[in-house]
Amino acid sequence: MTGKVRAFFEGVGSIMNIFPGPEHFAEHRLKGSPEERLAEHWRRVGGYLRNAMDGYGDAEMDHREQIPAREEFRARR
């Protein structure tokens, strides 16, 4: 087999890896209605925001504990 023919068949094999046959299509098919998928997406977004806000609140509290309260600062002047 010449180099060009071998390269051609390797290319065809690579394409078959990227685009699987119909027997594997069901694995990649979307599941649920568009409304259900959108609702699930927003549930995940809400979870990400909740985690970020919890982390921000914890960091803010750590930061505030290191800074004296405004009244204490004024009393020291």
Secondary structure, DSSP 8 states (H G I E B T S, - for coil): --HHHHHHHHHHHHHHHHS--GGGHHHHS--S-HHHHHHHHHHHHHHHHHHHHHHHHHHHHHHHHHS--HHHHHHH-
